[in-house]
């Protein structure tokens, strides 16, 4: 069974925080700033982190980048309930939505649960052997 692993930090050459698949970059924010940004209207901070995620995705040569953010009051053992954020256009591509059916700004951040992100990644053929959150 495939398992994820944490990348060593590479400074300006960073390619994300967690390796779950060659085509996916995960950037995780779990400190106090993430708790605040996830709860408040801190759109600018989320936008910056999403830009960082996509820069790391490009350096890695991955297909998609996903920003993972802790939620206040949600412990690591329930990480499936943390937030996952992607650009709307990447999310639409991951879901296979045709360009002519997609009519919003592709750079807008969209937020959903980590559980949903894993389900969507599996449906798209990424990480088929990765255990569902909350399982061993």
C-alpha positions as CSV (number, residue, x, y, z in Angstrom):
1,X,0.0,0.0,0.0
2,X,1.4,3.4,-1.0
3,X,2.1,5.8,1.8
4,X,2.8,9.5,1.8
5,X,6.1,11.0,3.0
6,X,7.2,14.4,4.1
7,X,9.6,16.2,1.8
8,X,12.8,17.7,3.1
9,X,12.6,21.5,2.9
10,X,14.6,22.9,0.0
11,X,14.3,26.7,0.5
12,X,13.6,28.5,-2.8
13,X,13.6,25.1,-4.6
14,X,10.9,23.6,-2.4
15,X,8.4,21.3,-4.2
16,X,5.8,21.0,-1.4
17,X,5.5,19.5,2.0
18,X,4.0,16.0,1.4
19,X,4.7,13.5,-1.4
20,X,1.6,11.5,-2.2
21,X,1.9,11.2,-6.0
22,X,4.3,12.5,-8.7
23,X,1.4,14.5,-10.2
24,X,0.3,16.1,-6.9
25,X,1.9,18.8,-4.8
26,X,0.6,19.3,-1.3
27,X,1.5,22.3,0.8
28,X,0.4,22.2,4.4
29,X,-0.1,25.1,6.7
30,X,-0.9,24.1,10.3
31,X,0.3,27.0,12.5
32,X,-1.5,29.8,14.2
33,X,-1.6,31.8,11.0
34,X,-3.3,28.9,9.2
35,X,-6.0,28.6,11.9
36,X,-6.7,32.4,11.6
37,X,-6.6,32.4,7.8
38,X,-8.9,29.4,7.6
39,X,-11.5,31.0,9.9
40,X,-11.4,34.7,8.9
41,X,-11.6,36.7,5.8
42,X,-7.9,36.5,5.3
43,X,-8.2,36.0,1.6
44,X,-4.8,37.7,0.9
45,X,-2.9,35.2,3.1
46,X,-4.7,32.2,1.5
47,X,-4.0,33.7,-2.0
48,X,-0.2,34.0,-1.1
49,X,-0.1,30.4,0.1
50,X,-1.9,29.2,-3.0
51,X,0.6,31.0,-5.2
52,X,3.4,29.3,-3.1
53,X,1.7,26.0,-3.7
54,X,1.4,26.5,-7.4
55,X,5.1,27.7,-7.6
56,X,6.1,24.4,-5.9
57,X,3.8,22.5,-8.2
58,X,5.6,24.0,-11.3
59,X,9.0,23.2,-9.8
60,X,8.0,19.6,-9.2
61,X,6.4,19.3,-12.6
62,X,3.2,18.1,-10.9
63,X,-0.3,18.3,-12.5
64,X,-2.1,19.8,-9.6
65,X,-1.3,21.7,-6.4
66,X,-3.4,21.6,-3.2
67,X,-3.0,23.8,-0.2
68,X,-4.0,22.1,3.0
69,X,-4.9,24.3,6.0
70,X,-5.6,23.3,9.6
71,X,-9.0,24.2,11.0
72,X,-9.2,25.6,14.6
73,X,-10.4,22.9,17.0
74,X,-9.8,20.1,14.5
75,X,-6.8,17.9,15.6
76,X,-4.4,16.1,13.4
77,X,-6.2,12.8,14.0
78,X,-9.1,14.3,12.1
79,X,-7.0,15.9,9.3
80,X,-9.7,14.7,6.8
81,X,-11.8,17.6,8.2
82,X,-9.1,20.2,7.5
83,X,-9.4,22.6,4.5
84,X,-8.1,21.8,1.0
85,X,-7.8,24.8,-1.3
86,X,-7.1,24.8,-5.1
87,X,-7.6,27.3,-7.9
88,X,-11.0,26.9,-9.4
89,X,-9.6,26.1,-12.9
90,X,-7.3,23.4,-11.5
91,X,-10.2,21.9,-9.6
92,X,-12.4,21.9,-12.8
93,X,-9.6,20.2,-14.7
94,X,-9.2,17.6,-12.0
95,X,-12.9,16.9,-12.1
96,X,-12.8,16.8,-15.9
97,X,-15.1,19.8,-16.5
98,X,-14.8,20.9,-20.2
99,X,-13.5,24.4,-20.7
100,X,-16.8,25.5,-22.4
101,X,-18.7,24.5,-19.3
102,X,-16.5,26.5,-16.9
103,X,-17.5,30.1,-16.7
104,X,-15.8,31.6,-13.6
105,X,-12.3,33.1,-13.0
106,X,-10.0,30.0,-13.0
107,X,-7.7,31.7,-10.4
108,X,-10.3,32.0,-7.7
109,X,-9.6,29.8,-4.7
110,X,-12.1,27.1,-3.9
111,X,-12.2,25.4,-0.5
112,X,-13.4,22.0,0.5
113,X,-12.4,19.3,3.0
114,X,-9.3,17.1,2.7
115,X,-11.7,14.1,2.6
116,X,-13.3,15.5,-0.5
117,X,-9.8,16.2,-2.0
118,X,-8.8,12.6,-1.5
119,X,-12.0,11.3,-3.0
120,X,-11.6,13.6,-6.1
121,X,-7.9,12.6,-6.5
122,X,-8.9,8.9,-6.4
123,X,-11.7,9.4,-9.0
124,X,-9.1,11.1,-11.2
125,X,-6.7,8.1,-10.9
126,X,-4.3,9.7,-8.5
127,X,-3.4,7.9,-5.3
128,X,-5.6,4.9,-5.7
129,X,-3.8,3.0,-2.9
130,X,-3.6,5.9,-0.4
131,X,-5.7,5.0,2.7
132,X,-8.7,7.2,3.3
133,X,-8.2,9.7,6.1
134,X,-9.0,8.3,9.5
135,X,-8.0,4.8,8.4
136,X,-4.7,2.9,8.8
